Amino acid sequence: MPGVTSQRSSDFATPTRDEIVAISAQHVEMMEHSDDDSVWVWVNMHHVLLRTVGRRSGREHKVALPFWRDPNGVRVVAGSFAGAKQHPAWFLNLSDRAANPEVLVRVQGAAYWSVPEILDGEEYDATWAALLEDRPHYADYQVKTERKIPLVRLVETRPA
Protein backbone atom coordinates (compact mmCIF):
# COMPACT_ATOMS: atom_id res chain seq x y z
CA MET A 1 0.00 0.00 0.00
CA PRO A 2 1.44 3.36 -0.95
CA GLY A 3 2.61 5.48 1.95
CA VAL A 4 2.47 2.63 4.46
CA THR A 5 5.80 1.63 5.94
CA SER A 6 6.26 -2.08 6.44
CA GLN A 7 6.01 -3.18 10.03
CA ARG A 8 7.15 -6.73 9.33
CA SER A 9 8.43 -8.60 12.34
CA SER A 10 11.15 -10.98 11.29
CA ASP A 11 12.51 -14.03 13.06
CA PHE A 12 9.68 -14.06 15.59
CA ALA A 13 9.43 -17.13 17.80
CA THR A 14 6.08 -17.53 19.55
CA PRO A 15 6.31 -18.05 23.31
CA THR A 16 4.02 -20.55 25.04
CA ARG A 17 0.75 -19.26 26.49
CA ASP A 18 2.14 -19.48 30.04
CA GLU A 19 5.21 -17.56 28.92
CA ILE A 20 2.98 -14.94 27.27
CA VAL A 21 1.17 -14.29 30.57
CA ALA A 22 4.45 -13.99 32.51
CA ILE A 23 6.13 -11.88 29.84
CA SER A 24 3.11 -9.57 29.60
CA ALA A 25 3.04 -8.97 33.37
CA GLN A 26 6.72 -8.09 33.36
CA HIS A 27 6.30 -5.96 30.24
CA VAL A 28 3.39 -4.01 31.79
CA GLU A 29 5.54 -3.21 34.82
CA MET A 30 8.36 -1.96 32.62
CA MET A 31 6.02 0.09 30.41
CA GLU A 32 4.56 1.86 33.43
CA HIS A 33 8.00 3.10 34.46
CA SER A 34 9.82 3.88 31.22
CA ASP A 35 9.36 5.44 27.81
CA ASP A 36 12.59 3.92 26.49
CA ASP A 37 12.51 2.25 23.07
CA SER A 38 13.89 -0.95 24.63
CA VAL A 39 10.65 -1.22 26.63
CA TRP A 40 8.12 -0.16 23.98
CA VAL A 41 9.57 -1.95 20.93
CA TRP A 42 10.00 -5.72 21.29
CA VAL A 43 10.75 -8.13 18.44
CA ASN A 44 10.53 -5.18 16.01
CA MET A 45 6.92 -4.53 17.10
CA HIS A 46 5.70 -1.39 18.85
CA HIS A 47 3.42 -2.01 21.82
CA VAL A 48 0.56 -0.38 23.68
CA LEU A 49 -0.39 -0.74 27.31
CA LEU A 50 -4.13 -1.40 27.31
CA ARG A 51 -6.22 -0.88 30.44
CA THR A 52 -9.62 -2.54 30.74
CA VAL A 53 -12.05 -3.08 33.59
CA GLY A 54 -12.95 -6.69 34.38
CA ARG A 55 -16.46 -7.47 33.17
CA ARG A 56 -17.11 -9.64 36.24
CA SER A 57 -14.61 -8.43 38.83
CA GLY A 58 -14.81 -4.70 38.15
CA ARG A 59 -11.05 -4.56 38.74
CA GLU A 60 -8.55 -2.80 36.53
CA HIS A 61 -6.50 -5.03 34.21
CA LYS A 62 -3.50 -4.03 32.12
CA VAL A 63 -1.93 -5.87 29.23
CA ALA A 64 0.98 -5.16 26.91
CA LEU A 65 0.01 -5.77 23.28
CA PRO A 66 1.86 -5.42 20.00
CA PHE A 67 0.01 -3.17 17.59
CA TRP A 68 -0.02 -2.71 13.86
CA ARG A 69 -1.04 0.47 12.06
CA ASP A 70 -3.75 0.24 9.45
CA PRO A 71 -3.39 2.20 6.17
CA ASN A 72 -4.91 5.25 7.92
CA GLY A 73 -2.29 5.08 10.68
CA VAL A 74 -4.68 3.89 13.38
CA ARG A 75 -3.43 1.29 15.86
CA VAL A 76 -4.91 -2.21 15.55
CA VAL A 77 -4.42 -5.05 18.04
CA ALA A 78 -5.17 -8.74 17.48
CA GLY A 79 -6.78 -10.99 20.10
CA SER A 80 -4.69 -13.95 19.05
CA PHE A 81 -3.33 -15.21 22.39
CA ALA A 82 -1.00 -17.30 20.22
CA GLY A 83 -3.91 -19.32 18.85
CA ALA A 84 -5.52 -20.27 22.17
CA LYS A 85 -8.96 -21.90 22.07
CA GLN A 86 -10.59 -18.99 23.88
CA HIS A 87 -10.39 -15.24 23.43
CA PRO A 88 -7.93 -13.45 25.71
CA ALA A 89 -9.42 -11.89 28.84
CA TRP A 90 -8.57 -8.35 27.70
CA PHE A 91 -10.70 -8.86 24.58
CA LEU A 92 -13.65 -10.27 26.54
CA ASN A 93 -13.45 -7.32 28.93
CA LEU A 94 -13.18 -4.81 26.08
CA SER A 95 -16.16 -6.43 24.33
CA ASP A 96 -18.38 -5.71 27.34
CA ARG A 97 -19.41 -2.13 26.61
CA ALA A 98 -21.13 -1.76 30.00
CA ALA A 99 -17.85 -2.48 31.82
CA ASN A 100 -15.69 -0.74 29.20
CA PRO A 101 -17.48 2.03 27.31
CA GLU A 102 -13.97 3.24 26.55
CA VAL A 103 -10.48 1.99 27.35
CA LEU A 104 -7.26 3.71 28.33
CA VAL A 105 -4.41 3.18 25.90
CA ARG A 106 -0.87 4.12 26.89
CA VAL A 107 1.63 4.53 24.10
CA GLN A 108 5.27 5.49 24.27
CA GLY A 109 5.31 9.02 25.69
CA ALA A 110 1.53 9.56 25.83
CA ALA A 111 -1.88 8.10 26.63
CA TYR A 112 -5.38 8.42 25.22
CA TRP A 113 -8.92 7.16 25.65
CA SER A 114 -10.44 5.00 22.95
CA VAL A 115 -13.87 3.65 22.11
CA PRO A 116 -12.48 0.46 20.56
CA GLU A 117 -13.85 -0.74 17.23
CA ILE A 118 -14.12 -4.52 16.88
CA LEU A 119 -13.71 -5.14 13.16
CA ASP A 120 -16.10 -7.34 11.20
CA GLY A 121 -17.09 -8.23 7.66
CA GLU A 122 -15.20 -6.79 4.70
CA GLU A 123 -13.36 -4.34 6.94
CA TYR A 124 -12.06 -7.24 9.03
CA ASP A 125 -11.07 -9.23 5.93
CA ALA A 126 -9.14 -6.32 4.37
CA THR A 127 -7.39 -5.46 7.64
CA TRP A 128 -6.53 -9.11 8.37
CA ALA A 129 -5.02 -9.53 4.89
CA ALA A 130 -2.93 -6.37 5.28
CA LEU A 131 -1.81 -7.41 8.77
CA LEU A 132 -0.66 -10.80 7.47
CA GLU A 133 1.53 -9.11 4.86
CA ASP A 134 3.58 -7.58 7.67
CA ARG A 135 3.09 -10.21 10.36
CA PRO A 136 2.65 -13.62 8.77
CA HIS A 137 2.95 -15.40 12.13
CA TYR A 138 -0.67 -14.43 12.84
CA ALA A 139 -1.73 -16.92 10.15
CA ASP A 140 -0.09 -19.65 12.25
CA TYR A 141 -2.16 -18.54 15.25
CA GLN A 142 -5.38 -18.70 13.22
CA VAL A 143 -4.60 -22.26 12.13
CA LYS A 144 -4.26 -23.30 15.80
CA THR A 145 -7.78 -22.22 16.79
CA GLU A 146 -11.34 -22.60 15.53
CA ARG A 147 -12.30 -19.12 16.73
CA LYS A 148 -11.88 -16.12 14.49
CA ILE A 149 -9.03 -14.04 15.88
CA PRO A 150 -10.52 -10.63 16.64
CA LEU A 151 -9.03 -7.38 15.40
CA VAL A 152 -9.61 -4.21 17.40
CA ARG A 153 -8.97 -0.70 16.13
CA LEU A 154 -7.91 1.64 18.94
CA VAL A 155 -9.04 5.00 17.61
CA GLU A 156 -7.90 7.99 19.67
CA THR A 157 -11.10 9.49 21.13
CA ARG A 158 -9.60 12.02 23.55
CA PRO A 159 -6.34 12.59 25.43
CA ALA A 160 -5.89 11.00 28.85
Backbone as a ProteinNet text record, in pm:
[ID]
protein_1_A
[PRIMARY]
MPGVTSQRSSDFATPTRDEIVAISAQHVEMMEHSDDDSVWVWVNMHHVLLRTVGRRSGREHKVALPFWRDPNGVRVVAGSFAGAKQHPAWFLNLSDRAANPEVLVRVQGAAYWSVPEILDGEEYDATWAALLEDRPHYADYQVKTERKIPLVRLVETRPA
[TERTIARY]
83.6	0	87.9	61.5	143.9	139.1	254.3	260.8	259.3	248	246.9	382	450.7	579.6	559	638	626.1	658.1	581.7	601.1	637.4	688.4	715	804.5	762.1	842.8	910.6	1042.2	1114.8	1170.3	1190.7	1251.4	1179.4	1047.9	967.7	938.5	973.2	942.5	832.3	722.2	607.6	633.6	619.4	631.2	508	518.1	402.1	300.4	177.8	74.5	112.4	169.3	213.6	323.7	414.7	520.8	463.1	360	297.8	243.2	174.5	117.1	228.4	334.2	444.6	518.6	543.9	613.2	530	398.7	311.4	310.8	303.9	304	432.8	543.7	672.3	678.5	628.2	630.1	544.6	427	339.4	414.3	478.4	553.6	660.4	731.6	836.2	776.5	664.3	601.7	548.9	507.8	456.2	565.4	690.4	800.1	903.1	882.1	982.3	919.3	975.4	936.4	1049.3	1144.1	1258.6	1217.9	1280	1250.9	1267.9	1364.8	1388.8	1270.4	1183.4	1065.2	944.1	932	812.2	820.5	941.3	957.4	1025.6	948	999.7	979.4	1078.2	1074.9	1030	1083.9	1052.7	905.4	832.7	691.7	671.3	607.2	569.8	451.6	444.4	341.5	259.3	139.5	56.1	35.2	1.7	-39	-188.3	-268.1	-413.4	-471.2	-555.6	-621.5	-769.5	-818.9	-962.1	-1011.1	-1141.5	-1205.2	-1267.1	-1241.3	-1294.5	-1446.2	-1500.9	-1645.9	-1718.3	-1650.4	-1710.7	-1655.4	-1525.7	-1461.2	-1472.6	-1481.8	-1481	-1343.4	-1242.3	-1105.4	-1034.4	-937.2	-855.1	-758.8	-745.9	-650.1	-567.8	-439.8	-350.4	-279.7	-261.9	-192.9	-108.6	8.9	97.7	65.5	38.4	1.5	79.2	127.2	185.7	72.7	101.8	1	58.2	-32.8	-1.7	-81.6	-29.1	-103.7	-171.5	-300.5	-374.6	-333.4	-380.9	-339.3	-369	-461.5	-491.3	-406.6	-316.5	-228.7	-287.1	-403.3	-468.3	-415.6	-393.6	-342.9	-449.1	-404.4	-490.9	-419.9	-495	-441.7	-521.3	-454.9	-517.3	-533.4	-651.3	-677.9	-638.6	-513.9	-469.2	-439.6	-379.1	-332.6	-261.8	-181	-99.5	-182.2	-307.9	-391.3	-463.9	-479.5	-551.8	-696.3	-758.9	-896.5	-996.1	-966.6	-1059	-997.6	-1085.8	-1039.5	-962	-863.6	-792.8	-886.9	-857.5	-942.4	-956.1	-847.9	-856.7	-961.3	-972.3	-1070.3	-1212.1	-1232.8	-1364.9	-1407.6	-1313.9	-1345	-1379	-1298.4	-1318.2	-1450.4	-1491.2	-1615.9	-1740.1	-1725.3	-1837.6	-1845	-1932.6	-1941.1	-1992.4	-2067.4	-2112.9	-1993.1	-1903.4	-1784.6	-1678	-1674.5	-1569.4	-1626.7	-1698.3	-1748.3	-1633.4	-1520.2	-1397.2	-1281.7	-1166	-1048	-934	-843.9	-726	-612.6	-550.8	-440.5	-316.8	-213.3	-87.1	4.7	64.5	163.1	292.6	398.2	526.8	517.8	529.5	531.1	395.5	286.2	153	48.7	-75.5	-188	-313.1	-410.9	-537.8	-650.5	-772.8	-892.2	-940.1	-995.2	-1044.1	-1177.1	-1268.3	-1386.7	-1347.7	-1304.3	-1248.3	-1350	-1301.1	-1384.6	-1345.5	-1436.8	-1412.2	-1448.9	-1350.9	-1371	-1449.1	-1526.3	-1609.5	-1625.5	-1674.2	-1709.5	-1592.6	-1621.4	-1519.8	-1405.6	-1439.4	-1335.9	-1238.3	-1291.4	-1205.6	-1118.1	-1180.2	-1107.1	-992.2	-1017	-913.7	-801.8	-839.7	-739.3	-657.7	-723.2	-653.2	-552.1	-592.3	-502	-380.3	-403.5	-292.8	-201.2	-260	-181.3	-90.3	-144.9	-66.1	51.2	39.8	152.8	273.6	250	358.4	391.3	291.8	309.1	249.9	319.7	265.1	246.6	311.1	295.1	152	72.8	-67.3	-147	-106.5	-173.1	-153.2	-35.5	-9.2	-101.6	-126.5	-216.3	-357.6	-401.4	-537.6	-555.9	-452.5	-459.7	-475.7	-422.8	-426	-561.7	-651.8	-777.7	-896.4	-1012	-1134	-1202.6	-1166.8	-1229.7	-1165.6	-1240.3	-1188	-1111.5	-984.5	-903	-954.3	-996.6	-1052.2	-945.4	-985.9	-903.4	-976.4	-902.7	-961.4	-883.8	-956.3	-896.8	-909.7	-795.8	-790.7	-783.4	-894.6	-904.1	-887	-807.9	-790.2	-916	-986.8	-1109.7	-1080	-997.4	-960.3	-833	-756.9	-634.3	-665.9	-572.4	-589.5	-539.3
-117.4	0	123.5	216.7	335.8	414.3	463.5	547.9	472	340.9	262.8	194	224.1	162.8	22.4	-70.8	-208.3	-217.2	-296.4	-317.6	-463.1	-529.8	-673.2	-707.8	-807.6	-859.6	-985.5	-983.8	-1098.3	-1183.5	-1309.5	-1402.5	-1402.7	-1406.9	-1405.9	-1548.8	-1581.6	-1713.4	-1696.6	-1766.8	-1752.6	-1819.6	-1742.8	-1805.4	-1891	-1976.8	-2055.3	-1961.7	-2009.2	-1925.6	-1885.9	-1980.9	-1947.8	-1842.9	-1855.7	-1756.1	-1620.5	-1620.3	-1494.4	-1420.1	-1491.2	-1428.7	-1369.4	-1445.8	-1398.7	-1282.7	-1294.2	-1187.6	-1060.2	-1074	-957.4	-884.5	-959.5	-897.1	-818.6	-876.5	-808.7	-687.7	-703.5	-596.1	-478	-506	-400.8	-320.1	-389.2	-321.4	-229.3	-276.7	-195.9	-75.9	-97.7	9	120.6	85.9	186.4	276.3	235.5	310.5	363.9	343.5	388.4	418.8	514.6	543.7	509.5	430.8	392.5	297.5	312.9	224.6	77.3	45.8	-95.1	-156.9	-74.5	-122.4	-127.9	-31.9	-16.5	-86.6	-126.2	-195.2	-329.1	-436.8	-572.4	-651.5	-728.2	-813.3	-730.3	-610.4	-518.3	-478	-492.6	-453.5	-350.2	-239.4	-139.3	-193.2	-151.2	-201.5	-88.2	-125.3	-38.1	-105.3	-23.6	-73.8	-46.1	-151.7	-139.8	-165.1	-72.2	-88.2	-113.4	-223	-254.5	-274.1	-277.6	-308.4	-447.6	-532.8	-669.3	-669.9	-743.4	-746.8	-812.5	-899.3	-963.8	-908.3	-885.7	-842.7	-692.9	-614.8	-469.7	-413.3	-499	-455.9	-412.9	-326	-280	-391	-407.4	-502.8	-429.7	-463.9	-403	-513.8	-489.6	-587.4	-514.2	-567.6	-515.7	-590.5	-515.4	-577.1	-515	-599.4	-541.7	-483.5	-373.7	-317.4	-303.8	-291.2	-271.1	-149.1	-69.2	47.2	14.8	45.6	23.7	130.5	122.8	220.2	365.9	388.2	524.8	565.6	477.1	508.3	480	417.2	388.5	255.1	251.1	128.7	19.2	-103	-221.1	-328.9	-392.9	-504.9	-630.6	-745.3	-873.9	-955.5	-1013.9	-1099.2	-1242.3	-1262.8	-1395.2	-1489.1	-1439.6	-1520.9	-1645.9	-1623.7	-1729.6	-1849.4	-1824.6	-1931.9	-2013.4	-1956.8	-2027.4	-2054.1	-2153.1	-2190.2	-2080.8	-2003.2	-1899	-1760.6	-1661.5	-1523.6	-1482.9	-1394	-1345.2	-1262.4	-1260.2	-1188.7	-1041.4	-978.4	-835.4	-811.3	-904	-885.9	-904.9	-1005.6	-1027.1	-906.5	-851.2	-731.6	-613.9	-591.7	-481	-495.1	-617.1	-643.2	-608.2	-604.8	-571.3	-420	-359.5	-213.3	-152.7	-228.5	-176.3	-158.1	-254.8	-247.6	-156.5	-148.9	-74.3	10.2	117.3	202.6	265.7	283	324.1	263.8	258.2	199.1	299.9	286.2	371	300.1	371.7	317.5	402.7	340.4	411.6	371.5	472.6	452.8	517.2	493.2	549	702	757.7	901.8	969	894	955.7	851.5	899.4	810.1	874.4	790.2	841.6	745	797.4	715.9	674	553.8	500.3	429	449.7	365	262	143.1	46	-2.8	-24.7	-74.4	-219	-311.5	-452.3	-470.3	-507.1	-514.2	-639	-624.4	-733.9	-720.4	-825.5	-823.3	-790.4	-713.9	-678.9	-598.7	-514.2	-433.9	-525.3	-627	-724.5	-795.8	-845.9	-922.8	-843	-717	-632.4	-603.4	-576.2	-546.3	-670.3	-784.9	-911	-940.7	-926.1	-953.3	-860.2	-732.6	-637.3	-667.4	-704.4	-740.5	-859.5	-960	-1079.7	-1050.5	-948	-910.9	-870.7	-802.1	-757.7	-856.9	-930.8	-1020.6	-1157.9	-1232.4	-1361.7	-1463.1	-1444	-1539.6	-1543.7	-1440	-1443	-1550.7	-1582.7	-1691.5	-1824.2	-1844	-1965.1	-1971.4	-1856.8	-1853.5	-1891.6	-1841.3	-1869.9	-2018.2	-2082.6	-2225.8	-2307.5	-2256.7	-2329.6	-2325.6	-2238.6	-2222.3	-2220.3	-2263.5	-2260	-2124.4	-2044.5	-1912.4	-1815	-1717.2	-1611.8	-1514.1	-1494.6	-1403.6	-1261.2	-1197.5	-1062.8	-957	-856.1	-738.2	-619.3	-536	-420.9	-295.9	-199.3	-70.4	20.3	78.5	164.1	310.9	361.1	500.5	594.2	699	799	884.2	874.6	948.8	1083.8	1079	1202.1	1174.9	1279.7	1258.6	1213.3	1144.6	1099.7	1205.6
0	0	0	-87.7	-95	35.6	76.9	194.9	327	323.1	446.1	460.1	568.1	593.9	646.8	597.5	643.6	791.8	860.7	1003.2	1028.5	927.2	933.4	1052.8	1124.2	1233.9	1182.9	1184	1129.1	1242.2	1211.5	1306.1	1441	1437.1	1558.9	1601.1	1724.5	1780.3	1884	1865.8	1954.9	2089.3	2198.9	2331	2360.8	2461.6	2504.3	2568.6	2586.9	2648.9	2791.8	2867.4	3003.5	3000.7	2906	2891.7	2853.2	2768.4	2726.9	2848.4	2937.2	3056.8	3143.7	3167.1	3251.1	3185.5	3057.3	2984.3	2985.5	2963.5	2960.3	3094.7	3204.6	3337.4	3359.9	3322.4	3336	3243.2	3122.5	3023.8	3071.3	3125.9	3178.8	3284.2	3376.3	3482.5	3423.2	3325.7	3262.4	3188.6	3119.6	3041.3	3131.3	3251.1	3343.1	3399.5	3385.1	3446.1	3347.2	3218.8	3122.2	2987.2	2919.5	2781.3	2684.5	2730.5	2649	2537.3	2421.3	2307.3	2342.1	2428.5	2462.9	2535.5	2592.1	2663.1	2569.2	2480.7	2397.7	2263	2221.1	2092.8	2119.3	2108.2	2129.3	2001.8	1962.7	1844.3	1721.9	1711.5	1600.8	1595.2	1706.3	1710.1	1821.5	1786	1885.1	1966	2091.3	2182	2243	2287.9	2368.2	2502.8	2601.2	2731.1	2739.8	2734.5	2730.7	2869.1	2915.7	3044.5	3021.6	3077.8	3073.7	3216.5	3229.8	3358.6	3344.7	3441.7	3438.3	3431.2	3338	3317.2	3434.1	3507	3624.1	3754.6	3758.5	3883	3907.4	3800.8	3814.8	3845	3845.6	3874.3	3746.6	3763.9	3652.6	3609.2	3477.8	3420.8	3316.5	3310.2	3211.8	3135.5	3006.2	2922.8	2819.2	2795	2691.1	2561.8	2455.3	2327.9	2212.8	2121.7	2000.1	1915.1	1848.9	1759.2	1620	1527.6	1386.4	1344	1254.4	1206.3	1074.4	1069.4	945.4	843.5	719.6	617.4	653.7	747.1	792.3	912.9	955.6	1067.5	1204.2	1210.8	1338.1	1392.7	1522.5	1586.3	1586.4	1554.3	1555.1	1636	1727	1803.7	1769.1	1780.1	1748.2	1875.9	1893.9	2009.9	1981.8	1947.7	1904.9	2021.3	2127.3	2239.2	2188.8	2083.1	2021.9	1974.5	1938	1885.4	1991.3	2110.7	2216.9	2174.7	2240	2206.7	2241.8	2344.4	2388.4	2363.6	2357.2	2342.6	2467.4	2452.2	2570.7	2658.8	2788.3	2884.5	2849.2	2802.6	2769.9	2661.1	2564.8	2457.8	2511.7	2595.9	2653.8	2737.6	2813.9	2892.5	2801.5	2701.5	2608	2533	2506	2432.8	2514.7	2646.4	2733.8	2745.8	2666.3	2660.9	2791.4	2871.5	3000.1	3094.4	3096.6	3181.8	3122.2	2989.6	2920.1	2806.5	2839.4	2731.3	2652.6	2720.7	2654.9	2733.4	2670.1	2734.6	2731.2	2826.6	2832.6	2759.6	2668.6	2589.6	2617.7	2670.4	2689.4	2575.4	2514.7	2410.2	2457.9	2387.1	2427	2432.4	2551.9	2569.4	2579.9	2577.7	2582.9	2622.8	2636	2662.6	2605.2	2573	2521.8	2555.4	2548.9	2564.8	2427.1	2420.7	2294.7	2315.8	2221	2210.9	2105.3	2149.4	2056.3	1953.6	1832.8	1723.4	1693.9	1719.5	1687.6	1541	1460.6	1316.2	1277.5	1168.7	1120.4	969.1	907.5	765.8	674	569.8	470.2	531.3	627.2	694.2	768.5	835.8	902.6	799.5	693.6	592.7	532	498	437	537.7	661.8	764.5	797.7	808.3	837	726.4	601.9	489.2	492.9	521.6	528.2	647	759.7	877.3	846.8	778.7	747.3	654.3	572.6	486.2	569.5	679.9	767	877.5	922	1036.3	1004.9	920.2	876.5	988.1	1102.6	1213.3	1266	1240.1	1283.6	1209.4	1088.3	1015	1089	1146.8	1224.8	1346.6	1409.5	1524.6	1482.2	1367.8	1322.3	1294.5	1242	1213.3	1341.6	1453.2	1580.2	1650	1607	1678.9	1583.2	1633.1	1553	1560.1	1661.5	1673.1	1573.6	1535.2	1448.8	1537.3	1507.3	1587.7	1568.1	1676.9	1663.9	1637.2	1563.5	1540.1	1599.7	1672.2	1739.6	1700.8	1647.4	1612.9	1734.8	1776.2	1894	1852.6	1806.4	1760.6	1879.7	1861.4	1966.6	1976.3	2090.2	2112.5	2177.6	2284.3	2355.3	2433.7	2465.1	2542.7	2685.3	2745.3	2884.9	2979.8
[MASK]
++++++++++++++++++++++++++++++++++++++++++++++++++++++++++++++++++++++++++++++++++++++++++++++++++++++++++++++++++++++++++++++++++++++++++++++++++++++++++++++++

